[in-house]
């Protein structure tokens, strides 16, 4: 659950689910924002001591972004762009600290989840998308709290590895 493409991919998936409830005019600006921000931030040198904070921020953003599908009217157009900017910042920082350039592509492709999710919402079955978003919230909360739990055997390498 740490490093690589998984945290930014789930954050981008949460953005895709949120975009399914956003106005159509917000889709292109949101996609450009999340892509551009992720690529730019992944290229910046970020101090290694920020690693734990970036992971926590990334997982908190997954939960917060996925929770926007439960808003009565969904995110507004400017709210969707703001969610994309937030996702791009945390995704880019996470990739810069613990990922590779290939992880950017792996994560950003998950934003395209908005296409099938929007069809499902248009078919008047938004509960399906909301259940998936709730699953993302649960995974993000679990992953964020794992770093605060005491180490148990088998979770982290010990001196014998």
C-alpha positions as CSV (number, residue, x, y, z in Angstrom):
1,X,0.0,0.0,0.0
2,X,3.0,2.2,0.0
3,X,4.9,3.7,-2.9
4,X,4.7,3.0,-6.6
5,X,1.5,3.6,-8.5
6,X,-1.1,2.4,-6.1
7,X,-1.7,5.5,-3.9
8,X,-1.8,8.0,-6.9
9,X,-3.8,5.5,-9.0
10,X,-6.5,5.2,-6.3
11,X,-6.5,9.0,-5.9
12,X,-7.0,9.4,-9.7
13,X,-9.7,6.8,-9.6
14,X,-11.5,8.8,-6.9
15,X,-11.2,11.9,-9.1
16,X,-12.7,9.9,-12.0
17,X,-15.6,8.9,-9.8
18,X,-16.2,12.5,-8.6
19,X,-16.1,13.7,-12.2
20,X,-19.0,11.4,-13.0
21,X,-21.2,13.6,-10.8
22,X,-19.6,16.9,-12.0
23,X,-20.9,19.0,-14.9
24,X,-19.7,17.9,-18.3
25,X,-18.0,21.3,-18.9
26,X,-15.6,20.4,-16.0
27,X,-14.3,17.2,-17.5
28,X,-11.7,18.6,-19.9
29,X,-10.3,21.3,-17.5
30,X,-10.1,18.7,-14.7
31,X,-8.3,16.2,-16.9
32,X,-5.8,18.8,-18.0
33,X,-5.3,20.0,-14.4
34,X,-4.7,16.6,-12.9
35,X,-2.4,15.5,-15.7
36,X,-0.3,18.7,-15.8
37,X,0.0,19.1,-12.1
38,X,1.0,15.4,-11.6
39,X,3.7,15.6,-14.3
40,X,5.1,18.9,-13.1
41,X,5.2,17.9,-9.4
42,X,6.7,14.5,-10.2
43,X,9.7,16.2,-11.8
44,X,10.4,18.5,-8.9
45,X,12.9,17.6,-6.2
46,X,10.9,17.0,-3.0
47,X,12.7,16.4,0.3
48,X,12.8,12.8,1.5
49,X,11.8,13.7,5.0
50,X,8.3,14.7,3.6
51,X,7.6,11.0,2.6
52,X,5.4,10.1,5.5
53,X,3.4,13.3,5.3
54,X,2.9,12.9,1.5
55,X,1.6,9.4,2.0
56,X,-0.8,10.6,4.7
57,X,-1.9,13.5,2.5
58,X,-2.4,11.2,-0.5
59,X,-4.6,8.8,1.4
60,X,-6.5,11.6,3.1
61,X,-7.2,13.1,-0.4
62,X,-8.4,9.7,-1.7
63,X,-11.0,9.6,1.1
64,X,-12.0,13.2,0.8
65,X,-12.2,13.1,-3.0
66,X,-14.2,9.9,-3.0
67,X,-16.6,11.3,-0.4
68,X,-17.6,14.1,-2.8
69,X,-19.8,11.6,-4.8
70,X,-22.1,11.7,-1.7
71,X,-22.8,15.4,-2.1
72,X,-26.5,16.1,-3.0
73,X,-25.6,17.7,-6.3
74,X,-22.1,16.4,-6.8
75,X,-19.0,18.7,-7.1
76,X,-19.4,21.9,-9.0
77,X,-17.3,22.7,-12.1
78,X,-14.8,24.7,-10.1
79,X,-14.9,22.1,-7.3
80,X,-14.1,19.4,-9.8
81,X,-11.1,21.4,-11.0
82,X,-10.0,21.9,-7.4
83,X,-10.2,18.2,-6.7
84,X,-8.1,17.6,-9.8
85,X,-5.5,20.1,-8.6
86,X,-5.4,18.5,-5.2
87,X,-5.0,15.0,-6.7
88,X,-2.3,16.2,-9.1
89,X,-0.3,17.8,-6.2
90,X,-0.4,14.7,-4.0
91,X,0.0,12.2,-6.9
92,X,3.0,14.1,-8.3
93,X,4.6,14.4,-4.8
94,X,4.1,10.7,-4.1
95,X,5.6,9.7,-7.5
96,X,8.5,12.1,-7.0
97,X,9.3,10.5,-3.6
98,X,8.6,6.8,-4.1
99,X,7.7,6.0,-7.6
100,X,9.0,6.0,-11.2
101,X,8.0,8.0,-14.3
102,X,6.0,5.0,-15.5
103,X,3.9,5.2,-12.4
104,X,2.6,8.6,-13.6
105,X,1.0,6.9,-16.7
106,X,-0.4,4.0,-14.5
107,X,-2.0,6.5,-12.2
108,X,-3.4,8.9,-14.7
109,X,-5.1,6.2,-16.7
110,X,-7.3,5.6,-13.7
111,X,-8.9,9.1,-14.1
112,X,-10.6,7.6,-17.2
113,X,-12.9,5.7,-14.8
114,X,-15.2,8.8,-15.1
115,X,-16.4,7.5,-18.5
116,X,-18.1,4.3,-17.4
117,X,-19.0,5.9,-14.1
118,X,-20.8,8.8,-15.9
119,X,-22.7,6.3,-18.0
120,X,-23.8,4.5,-14.8
121,X,-24.9,7.8,-13.3
122,X,-26.8,8.7,-16.5
123,X,-28.6,5.3,-16.4
124,X,-30.0,6.4,-13.0
125,X,-27.9,3.9,-11.0
126,X,-25.6,6.2,-9.1
127,X,-25.6,3.9,-6.1
128,X,-23.1,1.7,-7.9
129,X,-20.6,4.5,-8.2
130,X,-21.3,5.5,-4.6
131,X,-20.5,2.0,-3.4
132,X,-17.2,1.9,-5.3
133,X,-16.4,5.4,-3.8
134,X,-17.2,4.1,-0.3
135,X,-14.9,1.2,-0.9
136,X,-12.1,3.7,-1.8
137,X,-12.8,5.7,1.3
138,X,-12.5,2.5,3.5
139,X,-9.2,1.5,1.8
140,X,-7.7,5.0,2.1
141,X,-8.6,5.1,5.8
142,X,-7.1,1.7,6.4
143,X,-3.9,2.6,4.5
144,X,-3.5,5.9,6.3
145,X,-3.9,4.4,9.7
146,X,-1.5,1.5,9.1
147,X,1.4,3.9,9.4
148,X,0.4,4.8,13.0
149,X,-0.1,1.2,14.2
150,X,2.8,-0.5,16.1
151,X,4.8,-2.9,13.9
152,X,3.7,-6.5,14.0
153,X,5.7,-9.5,12.9
154,X,5.5,-9.9,9.1
155,X,4.5,-6.3,8.4
156,X,7.9,-4.8,8.1
157,X,11.3,-6.4,7.5
158,X,13.2,-7.2,10.6
159,X,16.9,-7.7,11.3
160,X,16.9,-11.2,9.8
161,X,15.9,-10.1,6.3
